[in-house]
Amino acid sequence: MPARTALEAQREATVREHMESENRLDLDTTMATFARPRYEIIATGQVYDGAAAVRAYFASSRASFPDQRNELVSLRHAEDAVIVEFDLLGTQRGELLGFPPSGRELCERVYFDALTILGQLGHGPT
């Protein structure tokens, strides 16, 4: 296996710091890992662009799931990216999309949607 490059090591350290600081609820550190704060939730089409929007997303998601945390499953390097697979865990203690707290735990693992990619390229639904 080839040795990691300095760029791969830097990218991996940034991703790990981002994930770990989310778990610690250290939002300032999380925000510092972004070149430009932005979250895109592909499954719902939600986009949180800019520091204020990303902070609002964190506040909302933590209000619904105060114990929300991620557990790393796999981390891989690509030429221009770091690909991370993780379980998103938490217990619904607050309202979510108008639904009252259930007290139930969730475990979510999300993968990309190829149709979304095709749509963004003009080859299918958007």
A tleap script that builds the chain and sets N, CA, C and O, in Angstrom:
source leaprc.protein.ff14SB
mol = sequence {
  NMET PRO ALA ARG THR ALA LEU GLU ALA GLN
  ARG GLU ALA THR VAL ARG GLU HIE MET GLU
  SER GLU ASN ARG LEU ASP LEU ASP THR THR
  MET ALA THR PHE ALA ARG PRO ARG TYR GLU
  ILE ILE ALA THR GLY GLN VAL TYR ASP GLY
  ALA ALA ALA VAL ARG ALA TYR PHE ALA SER
  SER ARG ALA SER PHE PRO ASP GLN ARG ASN
  GLU LEU VAL SER LEU ARG HIE ALA GLU ASP
  ALA VAL ILE VAL GLU PHE ASP LEU LEU GLY
  THR GLN ARG GLY GLU LEU LEU GLY PHE PRO
  PRO SER GLY ARG GLU LEU CYS GLU ARG VAL
  TYR PHE ASP ALA LEU THR ILE LEU GLY GLN
  LEU GLY HIE GLY PRO CTHR
}
set mol.1.N position { 0.844 -1.170 0.000 }
set mol.1.CA position { 0.000 0.000 0.000 }
set mol.1.C position { 0.895 1.241 0.000 }
set mol.1.O position { 1.825 1.333 0.800 }
set mol.2.N position { 0.616 2.197 -0.897 }
set mol.2.CA position { 1.465 3.399 -0.954 }
set mol.2.C position { 1.293 4.268 0.287 }
set mol.2.O position { 0.227 4.296 0.901 }
set mol.3.N position { 2.345 4.964 0.637 }
set mol.3.CA position { 2.304 5.863 1.788 }
set mol.3.C position { 1.349 7.026 1.504 }
set mol.3.O position { 1.196 7.458 0.361 }
set mol.4.N position { 0.714 7.518 2.561 }
set mol.4.CA position { -0.169 8.678 2.395 }
set mol.4.C position { 0.653 9.906 2.076 }
set mol.4.O position { 1.771 10.079 2.561 }
set mol.5.N position { 0.070 10.753 1.248 }
set mol.5.CA position { 0.732 12.020 0.950 }
set mol.5.C position { 0.424 13.015 2.062 }
set mol.5.O position { -0.460 12.789 2.889 }
set mol.6.N position { 1.154 14.099 2.067 }
set mol.6.CA position { 0.901 15.148 3.056 }
set mol.6.C position { -0.508 15.712 2.883 }
set mol.6.O position { -1.173 16.022 3.872 }
set mol.7.N position { -0.970 15.848 1.637 }
set mol.7.CA position { -2.314 16.360 1.383 }
set mol.7.C position { -3.368 15.397 1.927 }
set mol.7.O position { -4.344 15.836 2.536 }
set mol.8.N position { -3.188 14.104 1.718 }
set mol.8.CA position { -4.132 13.119 2.259 }
set mol.8.C position { -4.168 13.184 3.780 }
set mol.8.O position { -5.242 13.132 4.380 }
set mol.9.N position { -3.020 13.293 4.395 }
set mol.9.CA position { -2.958 13.373 5.857 }
set mol.9.C position { -3.671 14.624 6.360 }
set mol.9.O position { -4.392 14.574 7.356 }
set mol.10.N position { -3.468 15.749 5.667 }
set mol.10.CA position { -4.123 16.995 6.064 }
set mol.10.C position { -5.634 16.880 5.892 }
set mol.10.O position { -6.386 17.278 6.781 }
set mol.11.N position { -6.085 16.344 4.770 }
set mol.11.CA position { -7.524 16.172 4.540 }
set mol.11.C position { -8.145 15.253 5.599 }
set mol.11.O position { -9.206 15.549 6.147 }
set mol.12.N position { -7.475 14.150 5.874 }
set mol.12.CA position { -8.003 13.210 6.854 }
set mol.12.C position { -8.077 13.848 8.243 }
set mol.12.O position { -9.059 13.660 8.961 }
set mol.13.N position { -7.064 14.585 8.614 }
set mol.13.CA position { -7.070 15.251 9.919 }
set mol.13.C position { -8.232 16.246 10.012 }
set mol.13.O position { -8.876 16.351 11.056 }
set mol.14.N position { -8.497 16.967 8.935 }
set mol.14.CA position { -9.599 17.929 8.919 }
set mol.14.C position { -10.943 17.223 9.059 }
set mol.14.O position { -11.800 17.655 9.830 }
set mol.15.N position { -11.126 16.135 8.312 }
set mol.15.CA position { -12.386 15.385 8.391 }
set mol.15.C position { -12.580 14.807 9.788 }
set mol.15.O position { -13.668 14.892 10.356 }
set mol.16.N position { -11.536 14.226 10.330 }
set mol.16.CA position { -11.654 13.649 11.673 }
set mol.16.C position { -11.951 14.737 12.718 }
set mol.16.O position { -12.772 14.525 13.610 }
set mol.17.N position { -11.298 15.884 12.616 }
set mol.17.CA position { -11.558 16.976 13.557 }
set mol.17.C position { -13.000 17.467 13.424 }
set mol.17.O position { -13.655 17.765 14.423 }
set mol.18.N position { -13.483 17.548 12.197 }
set mol.18.CA position { -14.865 17.960 11.963 }
set mol.18.C position { -15.828 16.999 12.665 }
set mol.18.O position { -16.711 17.426 13.408 }
set mol.19.N position { -15.650 15.714 12.425 }
set mol.19.CA position { -16.553 14.715 13.004 }
set mol.19.C position { -16.442 14.671 14.524 }
set mol.19.O position { -17.458 14.616 15.217 }
set mol.20.N position { -15.231 14.693 15.042 }
set mol.20.CA position { -15.034 14.618 16.491 }
set mol.20.C position { -15.560 15.867 17.194 }
set mol.20.O position { -16.127 15.770 18.282 }
set mol.21.N position { -15.380 17.035 16.587 }
set mol.21.CA position { -15.877 18.263 17.215 }
set mol.21.C position { -17.400 18.317 17.189 }
set mol.21.O position { -18.009 18.873 18.103 }
set mol.22.N position { -18.026 17.752 16.159 }
set mol.22.CA position { -19.486 17.630 16.167 }
set mol.22.C position { -19.930 16.790 17.359 }
set mol.22.O position { -20.876 17.154 18.057 }
set mol.23.N position { -19.260 15.678 17.593 }
set mol.23.CA position { -19.608 14.803 18.718 }
set mol.23.C position { -19.435 15.495 20.061 }
set mol.23.O position { -20.188 15.232 20.998 }
set mol.24.N position { -18.445 16.380 20.159 }
set mol.24.CA position { -18.197 17.118 21.412 }
set mol.24.C position { -19.111 18.339 21.546 }
set mol.24.O position { -19.106 19.021 22.571 }
set mol.25.N position { -19.904 18.606 20.483 }
set mol.25.CA position { -20.745 19.811 20.415 }
set mol.25.C position { -19.902 21.077 20.455 }
set mol.25.O position { -20.332 22.102 20.984 }
set mol.26.N position { -18.703 21.000 19.894 }
set mol.26.CA position { -17.776 22.127 19.812 }
set mol.26.C position { -17.951 22.767 18.434 }
set mol.26.O position { -17.133 22.576 17.534 }
set mol.27.N position { -19.037 23.533 18.292 }
set mol.27.CA position { -19.413 24.074 16.995 }
set mol.27.C position { -18.375 25.029 16.425 }
set mol.27.O position { -18.185 25.069 15.209 }
set mol.28.N position { -17.701 25.796 17.267 }
set mol.28.CA position { -16.683 26.713 16.747 }
set mol.28.C position { -15.575 25.941 16.034 }
set mol.28.O position { -15.124 26.351 14.964 }
set mol.29.N position { -15.137 24.832 16.616 }
set mol.29.CA position { -14.111 24.009 15.969 }
set mol.29.C position { -14.660 23.377 14.699 }
set mol.29.O position { -13.971 23.332 13.680 }
set mol.30.N position { -15.893 22.891 14.752 }
set mol.30.CA position { -16.515 22.315 13.559 }
set mol.30.C position { -16.545 23.343 12.437 }
set mol.30.O position { -16.161 23.043 11.307 }
set mol.31.N position { -16.994 24.540 12.743 }
set mol.31.CA position { -17.099 25.591 11.728 }
set mol.31.C position { -15.732 25.937 11.143 }
set mol.31.O position { -15.630 26.280 9.965 }
set mol.32.N position { -14.695 25.850 11.950 }
set mol.32.CA position { -13.345 26.182 11.476 }
set mol.32.C position { -12.809 25.151 10.487 }
set mol.32.O position { -11.821 25.415 9.803 }
set mol.33.N position { -13.443 23.980 10.399 }
set mol.33.CA position { -12.978 22.966 9.448 }
set mol.33.C position { -13.487 23.218 8.039 }
set mol.33.O position { -13.017 22.582 7.096 }
set mol.34.N position { -14.431 24.127 7.875 }
set mol.34.CA position { -14.970 24.458 6.548 }
set mol.34.C position { -14.130 25.535 5.877 }
set mol.34.O position { -13.698 26.482 6.534 }
set mol.35.N position { -13.895 25.401 4.584 }
set mol.35.CA position { -13.381 26.528 3.813 }
set mol.35.C position { -14.517 27.536 3.658 }
set mol.35.O position { -14.306 28.742 3.783 }
set mol.36.N position { -15.707 27.040 3.387 }
set mol.36.CA position { -16.954 27.821 3.361 }
set mol.36.C position { -18.029 26.921 3.948 }
set mol.36.O position { -18.319 25.865 3.385 }
set mol.37.N position { -18.628 27.316 5.072 }
set mol.37.CA position { -19.642 26.457 5.683 }
set mol.37.C position { -20.822 26.198 4.741 }
set mol.37.O position { -21.450 27.128 4.234 }
set mol.38.N position { -21.104 24.920 4.522 }
set mol.38.CA position { -22.216 24.533 3.650 }
set mol.38.C position { -22.533 23.062 3.878 }
set mol.38.O position { -21.644 22.210 3.869 }
set mol.39.N position { -23.812 22.779 4.080 }
set mol.39.CA position { -24.308 21.411 4.140 }
set mol.39.C position { -25.380 21.255 3.085 }
set mol.39.O position { -26.248 22.115 2.936 }
set mol.40.N position { -25.320 20.170 2.362 }
set mol.40.CA position { -26.366 19.824 1.412 }
set mol.40.C position { -26.911 18.466 1.822 }
set mol.40.O position { -26.177 17.479 1.844 }
set mol.41.N position { -28.203 18.413 2.149 }
set mol.41.CA position { -28.853 17.160 2.506 }
set mol.41.C position { -29.538 16.680 1.231 }
set mol.41.O position { -30.663 17.083 0.936 }
set mol.42.N position { -28.869 15.836 0.493 }
set mol.42.CA position { -29.311 15.434 -0.835 }
set mol.42.C position { -30.694 14.790 -0.809 }
set mol.42.O position { -31.524 15.062 -1.676 }
set mol.43.N position { -30.942 13.943 0.175 }
set mol.43.CA position { -32.215 13.210 0.211 }
set mol.43.C position { -33.421 14.140 0.285 }
set mol.43.O position { -34.479 13.819 -0.257 }
set mol.44.N position { -33.278 15.289 0.948 }
set mol.44.CA position { -34.408 16.203 1.116 }
set mol.44.C position { -34.285 17.460 0.264 }
set mol.44.O position { -35.238 18.231 0.153 }
set mol.45.N position { -33.126 17.666 -0.334 }
set mol.45.CA position { -32.910 18.872 -1.126 }
set mol.45.C position { -32.593 20.100 -0.286 }
set mol.45.O position { -32.517 21.205 -0.823 }
set mol.46.N position { -32.406 19.932 1.015 }
set mol.46.CA position { -32.111 21.072 1.881 }
set mol.46.C position { -30.660 21.506 1.704 }
set mol.46.O position { -29.752 20.678 1.619 }
set mol.47.N position { -30.462 22.818 1.651 }
set mol.47.CA position { -29.126 23.384 1.536 }
set mol.47.C position { -28.970 24.432 2.627 }
set mol.47.O position { -29.817 25.312 2.784 }
set mol.48.N position { -27.892 24.331 3.372 }
set mol.48.CA position { -27.548 25.291 4.416 }
set mol.48.C position { -26.239 25.918 3.982 }
set mol.48.O position { -25.179 25.304 4.101 }
set mol.49.N position { -26.311 27.139 3.478 }
set mol.49.CA position { -25.160 27.785 2.859 }
set mol.49.C position { -24.749 29.003 3.673 }
set mol.49.O position { -25.540 29.926 3.868 }
set mol.50.N position { -23.515 29.000 4.142 }
set mol.50.CA position { -22.995 30.101 4.928 }
set mol.50.C position { -23.013 29.777 6.411 }
set mol.50.O position { -23.731 28.883 6.861 }
set mol.51.N position { -22.218 30.514 7.154 }
set mol.51.CA position { -22.041 30.228 8.578 }
set mol.51.C position { -23.345 30.297 9.358 }
set mol.51.O position { -23.613 29.419 10.178 }
set mol.52.N position { -24.162 31.315 9.125 }
set mol.52.CA position { -25.413 31.453 9.878 }
set mol.52.C position { -26.354 30.286 9.594 }
set mol.52.O position { -26.974 29.754 10.514 }
set mol.53.N position { -26.463 29.890 8.346 }
set mol.53.CA position { -27.358 28.786 7.979 }
set mol.53.C position { -26.871 27.461 8.555 }
set mol.53.O position { -27.678 26.658 9.023 }
set mol.54.N position { -25.561 27.224 8.527 }
set mol.54.CA position { -25.028 25.977 9.070 }
set mol.54.C position { -25.196 25.949 10.589 }
set mol.54.O position { -25.542 24.911 11.153 }
set mol.55.N position { -24.955 27.070 11.249 }
set mol.55.CA position { -25.179 27.123 12.698 }
set mol.55.C position { -26.656 26.867 13.042 }
set mol.55.O position { -26.955 26.190 14.026 }
set mol.56.N position { -27.566 27.402 12.241 }
set mol.56.CA position { -29.001 27.173 12.470 }
set mol.56.C position { -29.343 25.694 12.271 }
set mol.56.O position { -30.154 25.137 13.010 }
set mol.57.N position { -28.724 25.063 11.275 }
set mol.57.CA position { -28.939 23.630 11.048 }
set mol.57.C position { -28.471 22.823 12.263 }
set mol.57.O position { -29.175 21.924 12.723 }
set mol.58.N position { -27.301 23.140 12.771 }
set mol.58.CA position { -26.787 22.435 13.954 }
set mol.58.C position { -27.731 22.627 15.144 }
set mol.58.O position { -28.046 21.666 15.846 }
set mol.59.N position { -28.179 23.852 15.372 }
set mol.59.CA position { -29.079 24.121 16.499 }
set mol.59.C position { -30.370 23.323 16.354 }
set mol.59.O position { -30.859 22.748 17.326 }
set mol.60.N position { -30.916 23.288 15.159 }
set mol.60.CA position { -32.162 22.562 14.915 }
set mol.60.C position { -31.989 21.060 15.091 }
set mol.60.O position { -32.801 20.413 15.752 }
set mol.61.N position { -30.943 20.508 14.508 }
set mol.61.CA position { -30.746 19.055 14.598 }
set mol.61.C position { -30.433 18.624 16.027 }
set mol.61.O position { -30.840 17.542 16.452 }
set mol.62.N position { -29.707 19.469 16.777 }
set mol.62.CA position { -29.388 19.111 18.155 }
set mol.62.C position { -30.590 19.329 19.078 }
set mol.62.O position { -30.667 18.707 20.137 }
set mol.63.N position { -31.522 20.196 18.697 }
set mol.63.CA position { -32.747 20.350 19.477 }
set mol.63.C position { -33.599 19.082 19.357 }
set mol.63.O position { -34.236 18.664 20.325 }
set mol.64.N position { -33.607 18.475 18.168 }
set mol.64.CA position { -34.357 17.229 17.968 }
set mol.64.C position { -33.624 16.034 18.550 }
set mol.64.O position { -34.236 15.142 19.138 }
set mol.65.N position { -32.295 16.023 18.382 }
set mol.65.CA position { -31.456 14.893 18.805 }
set mol.65.C position { -30.281 15.425 19.629 }
set mol.65.O position { -29.175 15.550 19.103 }
set mol.66.N position { -30.498 15.739 20.905 }
set mol.66.CA position { -29.419 16.335 21.696 }
set mol.66.C position { -28.195 15.436 21.855 }
set mol.66.O position { -27.092 15.925 22.101 }
set mol.67.N position { -28.386 14.128 21.714 }
set mol.67.CA position { -27.250 13.203 21.832 }
set mol.67.C position { -26.746 12.750 20.461 }
set mol.67.O position { -26.078 11.722 20.348 }
set mol.68.N position { -27.066 13.516 19.432 }
set mol.68.CA position { -26.647 13.140 18.077 }
set mol.68.C position { -25.133 13.006 18.017 }
set mol.68.O position { -24.394 13.840 18.539 }
set mol.69.N position { -24.696 11.946 17.373 }
set mol.69.CA position { -23.258 11.701 17.241 }
set mol.69.C position { -23.017 10.827 16.023 }
set mol.69.O position { -23.920 10.156 15.522 }
set mol.70.N position { -21.795 10.854 15.571 }
set mol.70.CA position { -21.420 10.014 14.436 }
set mol.70.C position { -20.358 9.024 14.877 }
set mol.70.O position { -19.520 9.313 15.732 }
set mol.71.N position { -20.418 7.850 14.270 }
set mol.71.CA position { -19.397 6.824 14.511 }
set mol.71.C position { -18.802 6.433 13.168 }
set mol.71.O position { -19.500 5.937 12.284 }
set mol.72.N position { -17.520 6.659 13.030 }
set mol.72.CA position { -16.815 6.387 11.789 }
set mol.72.C position { -16.857 4.894 11.460 }
set mol.72.O position { -16.560 4.051 12.307 }
set mol.73.N position { -17.228 4.583 10.227 }
set mol.73.CA position { -17.228 3.202 9.733 }
set mol.73.C position { -16.029 3.001 8.817 }
set mol.73.O position { -15.298 2.019 8.945 }
set mol.74.N position { -15.831 3.940 7.887 }
set mol.74.CA position { -14.766 3.799 6.903 }
set mol.74.C position { -14.349 5.180 6.406 }
set mol.74.O position { -15.175 6.085 6.286 }
set mol.75.N position { -13.071 5.327 6.121 }
set mol.75.CA position { -12.539 6.564 5.563 }
set mol.75.C position { -11.595 6.179 4.438 }
set mol.75.O position { -10.659 5.403 4.634 }
set mol.76.N position { -11.847 6.725 3.267 }
set mol.76.CA position { -11.035 6.403 2.095 }
set mol.76.C position { -10.620 7.687 1.385 }
set mol.76.O position { -11.312 8.704 1.435 }
set mol.77.N position { -9.493 7.609 0.737 }
set mol.77.CA position { -8.986 8.761 -0.010 }
set mol.77.C position { -9.207 8.558 -1.501 }
set mol.77.O position { -8.976 7.476 -2.040 }
set mol.78.N position { -9.652 9.610 -2.147 }
set mol.78.CA position { -9.731 9.661 -3.609 }
set mol.78.C position { -8.783 10.768 -4.052 }
set mol.78.O position { -8.222 11.483 -3.223 }
set mol.79.N position { -8.610 10.902 -5.342 }
set mol.79.CA position { -7.661 11.904 -5.836 }
set mol.79.C position { -8.012 13.307 -5.359 }
set mol.79.O position { -7.125 14.086 -5.007 }
set mol.80.N position { -9.310 13.634 -5.345 }
set mol.80.CA position { -9.725 14.988 -4.998 }
set mol.80.C position { -10.722 15.032 -3.832 }
set mol.80.O position { -11.448 16.014 -3.679 }
set mol.81.N position { -10.761 13.978 -3.012 }
set mol.81.CA position { -11.752 13.938 -1.937 }
set mol.81.C position { -11.363 12.931 -0.862 }
set mol.81.O position { -10.478 12.095 -1.043 }
set mol.82.N position { -12.053 13.046 0.251 }
set mol.82.CA position { -12.021 12.030 1.295 }
set mol.82.C position { -13.453 11.500 1.372 }
set mol.82.O position { -14.399 12.277 1.505 }
set mol.83.N position { -13.606 10.206 1.289 }
set mol.83.CA position { -14.919 9.577 1.307 }
set mol.83.C position { -15.100 8.952 2.678 }
set mol.83.O position { -14.314 8.103 3.097 }
set mol.84.N position { -16.153 9.387 3.377 }
set mol.84.CA position { -16.379 8.960 4.748 }
set mol.84.C position { -17.716 8.238 4.833 }
set mol.84.O position { -18.735 8.734 4.352 }
set mol.85.N position { -17.700 7.080 5.441 }
set mol.85.CA position { -18.916 6.346 5.752 }
set mol.85.C position { -19.031 6.336 7.273 }
set mol.85.O position { -18.082 5.986 7.974 }
set mol.86.N position { -20.206 6.726 7.775 }
set mol.86.CA position { -20.391 6.743 9.217 }
set mol.86.C position { -21.840 6.461 9.554 }
set mol.86.O position { -22.734 6.635 8.726 }
set mol.87.N position { -22.057 6.024 10.782 }
set mol.87.CA position { -23.396 5.880 11.323 }
set mol.87.C position { -23.727 7.169 12.068 }
set mol.87.O position { -22.923 7.666 12.857 }
set mol.88.N position { -24.917 7.702 11.808 }
set mol.88.CA position { -25.412 8.864 12.519 }
set mol.88.C position { -26.414 8.355 13.547 }
set mol.88.O position { -27.425 7.746 13.197 }
set mol.89.N position { -26.124 8.609 14.807 }
set mol.89.CA position { -26.909 8.057 15.910 }
set mol.89.C position { -27.513 9.170 16.747 }
set mol.89.O position { -26.981 10.279 16.794 }
set mol.90.N position { -28.627 8.875 17.408 }
set mol.90.CA position { -29.224 9.845 18.306 }
set mol.90.C position { -30.595 9.394 18.762 }
set mol.90.O position { -31.173 8.456 18.213 }
set mol.91.N position { -31.109 10.078 19.778 }
set mol.91.CA position { -32.421 9.794 20.340 }
set mol.91.C position { -33.292 11.026 20.152 }
set mol.91.O position { -32.896 12.130 20.528 }
set mol.92.N position { -34.485 10.845 19.568 }
set mol.92.CA position { -35.357 11.987 19.330 }
set mol.92.C position { -35.954 12.472 20.643 }
set mol.92.O position { -36.832 11.828 21.218 }
set mol.93.N position { -35.467 13.606 21.105 }
set mol.93.CA position { -35.932 14.209 22.350 }
set mol.93.C position { -36.691 15.517 22.108 }
set mol.93.O position { -37.287 16.073 23.030 }
set mol.94.N position { -36.667 15.998 20.873 }
set mol.94.CA position { -37.363 17.237 20.518 }
set mol.94.C position { -38.143 17.036 19.231 }
set mol.94.O position { -38.028 16.001 18.574 }
set mol.95.N position { -38.937 18.036 18.881 }
set mol.95.CA position { -39.758 17.979 17.672 }
set mol.95.C position { -38.883 17.831 16.432 }
set mol.95.O position { -37.792 18.395 16.350 }
set mol.96.N position { -39.383 17.065 15.477 }
set mol.96.CA position { -38.678 16.866 14.207 }
set mol.96.C position { -39.694 16.957 13.081 }
set mol.96.O position { -40.580 16.111 12.966 }
set mol.97.N position { -39.563 17.992 12.245 }
set mol.97.CA position { -40.454 18.186 11.097 }
set mol.97.C position { -41.924 18.160 11.514 }
set mol.97.O position { -42.774 17.635 10.794 }
set mol.98.N position { -42.210 18.727 12.672 }
set mol.98.CA position { -43.580 18.786 13.164 }
set mol.98.C position { -44.020 17.579 13.970 }
set mol.98.O position { -45.120 17.575 14.523 }
set mol.99.N position { -43.179 16.553 14.048 }
set mol.99.CA position { -43.516 15.357 14.814 }
set mol.99.C position { -42.970 15.496 16.234 }
set mol.99.O position { -41.842 15.951 16.426 }
set mol.100.N position { -43.774 15.102 17.234 }
set mol.100.CA position { -43.332 15.225 18.627 }
set mol.100.C position { -42.217 14.233 18.939 }
set mol.100.O position { -42.022 13.264 18.205 }
set mol.101.N position { -41.483 14.472 20.029 }
set mol.101.CA position { -40.419 13.544 20.423 }
set mol.101.C position { -40.968 12.140 20.643 }
set mol.101.O position { -42.022 11.954 21.252 }
set mol.102.N position { -40.235 11.165 20.138 }
set mol.102.CA position { -40.654 9.764 20.308 }
set mol.102.C position { -39.834 9.057 21.376 }
set mol.102.O position { -40.260 8.034 21.912 }
set mol.103.N position { -38.660 9.598 21.687 }
set mol.103.CA position { -37.764 8.924 22.619 }
set mol.103.C position { -37.065 7.735 21.993 }
set mol.103.O position { -36.341 7.007 22.672 }
set mol.104.N position { -37.278 7.534 20.702 }
set mol.104.CA position { -36.649 6.401 20.013 }
set mol.104.C position { -35.285 6.804 19.465 }
set mol.104.O position { -35.030 7.965 19.142 }
set mol.105.N position { -34.428 5.808 19.375 }
set mol.105.CA position { -33.094 6.032 18.825 }
set mol.105.C position { -33.107 5.800 17.325 }
set mol.105.O position { -33.922 5.041 16.800 }
set mol.106.N position { -32.187 6.471 16.650 }
set mol.106.CA position { -32.023 6.241 15.221 }
set mol.106.C position { -30.590 5.853 14.945 }
set mol.106.O position { -29.673 6.174 15.701 }
set mol.107.N position { -30.426 5.162 13.851 }
set mol.107.CA position { -29.111 4.876 13.287 }
set mol.107.C position { -29.279 5.016 11.792 }
set mol.107.O position { -30.034 4.270 11.169 }
set mol.108.N position { -28.576 5.972 11.218 }
set mol.108.CA position { -28.735 6.276 9.805 }
set mol.108.C position { -27.379 6.176 9.122 }
set mol.108.O position { -26.366 6.642 9.643 }
set mol.109.N position { -27.381 5.571 7.970 }
set mol.109.CA position { -26.195 5.547 7.120 }
set mol.109.C position { -26.662 5.962 5.736 }
set mol.109.O position { -27.485 5.281 5.125 }
set mol.110.N position { -26.145 7.068 5.243 }
set mol.110.CA position { -26.613 7.648 3.991 }
set mol.110.C position { -25.561 7.458 2.907 }
set mol.110.O position { -24.364 7.615 3.146 }
set mol.111.N position { -26.028 7.120 1.722 }
set mol.111.CA position { -25.173 6.990 0.548 }
set mol.111.C position { -25.685 7.932 -0.535 }
set mol.111.O position { -26.827 8.388 -0.473 }
set mol.112.N position { -24.856 8.221 -1.513 }
set mol.112.CA position { -25.277 9.143 -2.551 }
set mol.112.C position { -26.347 8.532 -3.432 }
set mol.112.O position { -26.542 7.316 -3.463 }
set mol.113.N position { -27.030 9.399 -4.143 }
set mol.113.CA position { -28.100 9.032 -5.052 }
set mol.113.C position { -27.621 9.343 -6.472 }
set mol.113.O position { -27.454 10.509 -6.829 }
set mol.114.N position { -27.403 8.318 -7.270 }
set mol.114.CA position { -26.894 8.508 -8.632 }
set mol.114.C position { -27.827 9.351 -9.481 }
set mol.114.O position { -27.358 10.094 -10.343 }
set mol.115.N position { -29.148 9.262 -9.265 }
set mol.115.CA position { -30.083 10.078 -10.042 }
set mol.115.C position { -29.896 11.564 -9.766 }
set mol.115.O position { -30.062 12.386 -10.667 }
set mol.116.N position { -29.551 11.917 -8.532 }
set mol.116.CA position { -29.298 13.318 -8.214 }
set mol.116.C position { -28.103 13.827 -9.000 }
set mol.116.O position { -28.133 14.935 -9.536 }
set mol.117.N position { -27.072 13.038 -9.069 }
set mol.117.CA position { -25.886 13.432 -9.836 }
set mol.117.C position { -26.257 13.626 -11.303 }
set mol.117.O position { -25.881 14.630 -11.907 }
set mol.118.N position { -26.989 12.675 -11.881 }
set mol.118.CA position { -27.409 12.804 -13.280 }
set mol.118.C position { -28.262 14.051 -13.478 }
set mol.118.O position { -28.116 14.748 -14.483 }
set mol.119.N position { -29.156 14.341 -12.526 }
set mol.119.CA position { -29.987 15.534 -12.626 }
set mol.119.C position { -29.174 16.793 -12.606 }
set mol.119.O position { -29.459 17.724 -13.358 }
set mol.120.N position { -28.156 16.848 -11.757 }
set mol.120.CA position { -27.309 18.041 -11.690 }
set mol.120.C position { -26.526 18.231 -12.982 }
set mol.120.O position { -26.141 19.349 -13.324 }
set mol.121.N position { -26.295 17.146 -13.689 }
set mol.121.CA position { -25.578 17.220 -14.962 }
set mol.121.C position { -26.500 17.433 -16.140 }
set mol.121.O position { -26.042 17.501 -17.280 }
set mol.122.N position { -27.830 17.543 -15.876 }
set mol.122.CA position { -28.796 17.788 -16.936 }
set mol.122.C position { -29.250 16.544 -17.651 }
set mol.122.O position { -29.804 16.639 -18.746 }
set mol.123.N position { -29.034 15.361 -17.066 }
set mol.123.CA position { -29.364 14.094 -17.713 }
set mol.123.C position { -30.522 13.362 -17.049 }
set mol.123.O position { -30.765 12.196 -17.360 }
set mol.124.N position { -31.226 14.003 -16.165 }
set mol.124.CA position { -32.314 13.328 -15.479 }
set mol.124.C position { -33.025 14.276 -14.540 }
set mol.124.O position { -32.852 15.491 -14.631 }
set mol.125.N position { -33.831 13.728 -13.629 }
set mol.125.CA position { -34.589 14.596 -12.715 }
set mol.125.C position { -33.662 15.358 -11.770 }
set mol.125.O position { -32.577 14.884 -11.433 }
set mol.126.N position { -34.096 16.523 -11.354 }
set mol.126.CA position { -33.292 17.326 -10.415 }
set mol.126.C position { -33.861 17.222 -9.032 }
set mol.126.O position { -33.329 17.824 -8.099 }
savepdb mol mol.pdb
quit
